[in-house]
Amino acid sequence: MFSKSCEYAIKVMAFIAFRQAKSKELIGLDPISEAIDSPKAFTAKILQQLTKAELLKSVRGRTGGFYLDQNREIVIADIVRAIDGSKILDGCLLGFGECQDENPCVLHHQIKKERSSLKNRLNSTDIYTIAKRVSRKKAYFKE
């Protein structure tokens, strides 16, 4: 459903939120890449996109790293929009520009309810909730 980049971006954000809840230290590229089982170059690109979208903060330098602004609520939909754009949440799945109730594509009415439900869940699930699930061992990053 999501691109590979988006899947990893969600993992990145959840991992940073999880680690930040345990320690206020900045988290570098290496531990992030290892935790989400992703190549460093690919992870670095995702971190750059998340930072550019202002979902993630970074500090440069030898003792630098990444962190989340804990005063800001970040929902999964924010991450999806930053990485994949809003097509999956708002656009036509077949790529038609004018797909809507009055002018639907062939799938519009069949998936309207499911899409609305998905959008609501992604807009109501914040990254800290996911991190809490990991800390309670109700979710995991990798086996």
Summary of the structure (lengths in Angstrom):
residues: 143
radius of gyration: 16.8
end to end distance: 21.9
largest distance: 56.0
contacts: 398
relative contact order: 0.17
helix: 55%
strand: 8%
